[in-house]
């Protein structure tokens, strides 16, 4: 039995219920599309990066200079200054360097960002990531809070553009 709307004089129009299942399906599909599309749109935001070729590194006497390169048969070679060290020696030297610096400044309470040693890694362009990553982790385990990379900018072609 269909329900009708109207008063007795008007033409009777049957009132039917709206099927909301297709409407719900369309809305769910749109939600899924937006969930996929929004992260992609956020990742493609245009930005302007600084036009700096390099920043000069302030070399302090307490900083540690490490050189990392590939060795024979896929091994890693790490040099502290000019002396080759293995991972244990690197950790021991790093801990000793920090302990000596703490003694030099008169205790842990006197350590600041200015007198805290940094580790500067010069990684060969062909060095495997595992070699450089191991040097970073070892220096962090030794207690170095700042580990940075030293790079060489490409040669200038006449005039420096800034």
C-alpha positions in Angstrom: 0.0 0.0 0.0 1.5 3.4 -1.1 1.0 6.5 0.9 -0.3 9.5 -0.8 0.2 13.2 -0.1 -2.5 15.8 -0.6 -5.9 16.9 0.3 -9.0 15.4 -1.3 -9.2 18.0 -4.2 -5.7 17.6 -5.6 -4.2 14.9 -7.6 -2.7 12.3 -5.5 1.1 11.9 -5.9 2.6 8.7 -4.4 5.3 9.4 -1.8 8.3 7.0 -2.2 11.3 6.6 0.1 14.7 7.7 -1.3 17.2 4.8 -1.7 20.3 6.1 0.2 22.6 3.1 -0.5 23.9 4.4 -3.9 24.3 7.9 -2.3 26.4 6.4 0.5 28.5 4.4 -1.9 29.3 7.5 -3.9 30.2 9.4 -0.8 32.5 6.6 0.4 34.3 6.6 -2.9 34.8 10.3 -2.8 36.2 10.1 0.7 38.7 7.5 -0.4 39.7 9.6 -3.4 40.3 12.6 -1.2 42.3 10.6 1.3 44.6 9.5 -1.5 44.7 12.8 -3.4 45.4 15.2 -0.4 48.8 13.7 0.6 49.9 13.8 -3.0 48.9 17.4 -3.4 50.7 18.4 -0.1 54.0 16.8 -1.3 54.0 18.9 -4.5 53.9 22.3 -2.9 56.3 24.5 -4.8 59.1 26.0 -2.7 62.1 28.1 -3.3 65.4 26.8 -1.8 68.3 29.0 -0.7 70.8 29.7 -3.5 73.8 28.9 -1.3 76.6 26.9 -2.9 78.1 26.0 0.5 78.6 27.3 4.0 82.1 27.7 5.3 82.8 25.3 8.1 84.2 26.8 11.2 87.0 24.5 12.2 87.7 24.4 15.9 90.6 22.5 17.4 88.3 20.3 19.4 86.4 19.0 16.3 87.0 15.5 15.0 87.7 15.0 11.3 86.7 11.6 9.9 87.3 10.3 6.4 85.1 7.4 5.2 85.7 5.4 2.0 85.2 2.0 0.6 87.8 -0.6 1.3 88.7 -3.8 -0.5 86.0 -6.4 -1.0 83.1 -4.2 0.2 84.7 -3.3 3.5 84.7 0.2 5.0 87.7 2.3 5.9 87.4 5.0 8.5 90.3 7.4 9.2 90.5 9.6 12.3 92.6 12.4 11.0 95.2 10.4 8.9 95.1 7.2 11.0 92.9 4.3 10.0 90.7 3.0 12.8 88.1 0.2 13.2 84.7 0.7 14.8 85.8 -0.1 18.3 88.8 2.2 18.1 86.5 4.9 16.7 84.1 4.6 19.6 87.0 4.5 22.2 88.6 7.6 20.7 85.3 9.4 20.5 84.6 8.7 24.2 88.1 9.8 25.2 87.9 13.0 23.1 84.6 14.0 24.9 86.0 13.0 28.4 89.2 15.1 27.7 87.0 18.1 26.6 84.9 17.8 29.8 88.0 17.8 31.9 89.4 20.8 29.9 86.4 23.0 30.5 86.1 22.0 34.2 83.2 19.6 34.2 80.0 18.7 32.5 78.2 21.8 33.8 80.6 24.0 31.8 79.9 22.3 28.4 78.2 24.6 26.0 77.4 24.4 22.2 80.5 26.6 21.6 83.0 24.3 23.3 81.3 20.9 22.5 83.3 19.0 19.9 81.7 18.1 16.6 82.4 15.2 14.3 82.9 16.2 10.6 82.7 13.4 8.2 84.2 13.5 4.7 82.6 10.7 2.8 84.0 9.6 -0.5 81.5 10.1 -3.3 81.6 6.3 -4.0 81.4 5.3 -0.3 78.6 2.9 0.6 75.9 4.3 2.8 76.4 1.6 5.4 80.0 2.8 5.9 79.0 6.4 6.5 75.9 5.4 8.5 78.1 3.2 10.8 80.5 6.2 11.4 77.5 8.4 12.3 76.0 5.9 14.7 79.4 5.2 16.3 80.1 8.9 16.9 76.6 9.4 18.3 77.1 6.4 20.6 80.4 8.0 21.8 78.3 11.1 22.8 78.8 13.5 19.9 75.6 15.5 19.5 76.7 17.2 16.3 77.8 15.0 13.4 78.0 16.9 10.1 79.2 16.3 6.5 81.9 18.1 4.7 81.4 18.4 1.0 83.2 20.0 -1.8 81.2 22.4 -4.1 81.6 22.1 -7.8 84.2 24.4 -9.3 83.0 27.9 -10.2 82.7 28.7 -13.8 84.2 32.2 -13.6 81.8 34.2 -11.5 80.2 33.3 -8.3 76.4 33.6 -8.5 74.6 34.2 -5.2 
